[in-house]
Amino acid sequence: MGATAARHAAMYDTYIMKRTQIYLEADQDRRLAARASGNGVTKSTLIREAIETYLATPDHADQLAQFRAAIEAVADAPAQLPDGASYVETIRSADAARQAELDERRG
């Protein structure tokens, strides 16, 4: 085996792909070929990129499970809210301080 052949063999040994076959509708094949040609890549490259994008997107079931887990975590945590009278007094005090600052600026 020559040096070039050995280099190519080594390249393919480290970068192994699994061959698969898919069936496309004629229109899909035509549009895929046009896009591949326009981007200067092969149809296979576009198909691999599309599959990678699809697989990188979380499954709706996973998203729903994560959402439910977050809701359950919040539901189990006690609310750290003041009683109503204390809350209203805090808001009124902040409003009064803000109004006093505005009055002072106006002179």
Secondary structure, DSSP 8 states (H G I E B T S, - for coil): --HHHHHHHHHHHHS----------HHHHHHHHHHHHHHTS-HHHHHHHHHHHHHHS--HHHHHHHHHHHHHHHHHS------HHHHHHHHHHHHHHHHHHHHHHH-
